Amino acid sequence: MSDQSGSDSLAAAYAHCETSLRADDDDRWRAILLAPDAARKHLHALYAFSQEVARVRALAHEAMAGEMRHQWWRDALTGAARGDVRGHPVAAAILDTIDRFNLPTQALLDLIDARTFDLYDDPMPSLAQLEGYCGETSSSLLRLASIIIANGADPGAADAAAHAGVAYALVGLMRALPWHARSGQVFLPKEILDSHGVTRDDIVAGRGGPGLLGALADLRAIAADHLGKFRAERAAIRTDARAAFLPAALVEPYLAKLAKVRDPLRETVELSPLRKMWSLWRASRNS
């Protein structure tokens, strides 16, 4: 393959990542619009990779097939895969991004391992385990995004990434509750559900009631607490890396809308494109 054809193929891979992200993750796609030009395609690759791993359950239909798909991604990241994995556009783009910014591959492998939980219908046992799951997925992505925006340097602010990622992920899981429940998944911690007299079977069967509303109120408070801790740590973020944290600007408006939901197993929560861009732009200006 000539250098030109290889360059064209890689450009097409990055374009595929942006198209995929724009279709399925409007929040992050809009946040990337306010990131430095040179970082945008690499952020598309990072989040498109996360999407590919997240959608394995829906595509695989059974846990073993999902485990095999996860292993393909592990092998692709570590160089153990057979054949030319760069024929997969997201694999090509994320591998190029890893090389360019010397991203820690282990963080991406840990993300895949955390997503193994998605493949099964087991309940999330505790809040600590849910926060750990959010940390290995959402917080890790913020940390990697900040390295990309800082052009490969370590921008520090690991605590800020941890809290922002958990807050953003908790909001996302609450927003996705109707879809997850229909597919048999329940991410709400069993210990919180137990304290409100709600079971996993209740949620999967479409029964919520006051107990579920109480459990979700607890989870909103936990998300708000992580958001507050992120804001307290925000000054520690290097100026040139702050654009990585823009998705956290959507946590507060989402929490406000989630608090008004009366039927969380059927109502969906979304922000208008204008509201998203206003919140993201204002955060970028404050940064």
Salt bridges, closest charged atoms under 4 A:
ASP24 OD2 - ARG55 NH2 2.69
ASP25 OD2 - ARG28 NH1 3.12
ASP26 OD2 - ARG30 NE 2.72
ASP26 OD2 - LYS276 NZ 2.80
ASP27 OD2 - ARG175 NH1 3.64
ASP27 OD1 - LYS276 NZ 2.85
ASP37 OD1 - ARG40 NH2 2.93
GLU52 OE2 - ARG55 NH1 2.85
GLU52 OE1 - HIS88 NE2 3.78
ASP96 OD2 - ARG100 NE 2.58
ASP99 OD2 - ARG86 NH2 3.61
ASP113 OD1 - ARG74 NH2 2.95
ASP118 OD2 - ARG115 NH1 2.70
ASP121 OD1 - ARG57 NH2 2.76
GLU131 OE2 - HIS226 NE2 2.75
ASP154 OD1 - ARG143 NH2 2.95
ASP194 OD2 - LYS190 NZ 2.83
ASP201 OD1 - ARG200 NH1 3.27
ASP202 OD1 - ARG207 NH2 2.98
ASP218 OD2 - HIS196 NE2 2.68
ASP225 OD2 - LYS229 NZ 3.20
ASP240 OD2 - ARG238 NH2 2.62
GLU252 OE1 - ARG231 NH2 3.11
ASP263 OD1 - ARG266 NH1 3.35
GLU270 OE2 - ARG175 NH2 3.22
GLU270 OE1 - LYS276 NZ 3.13
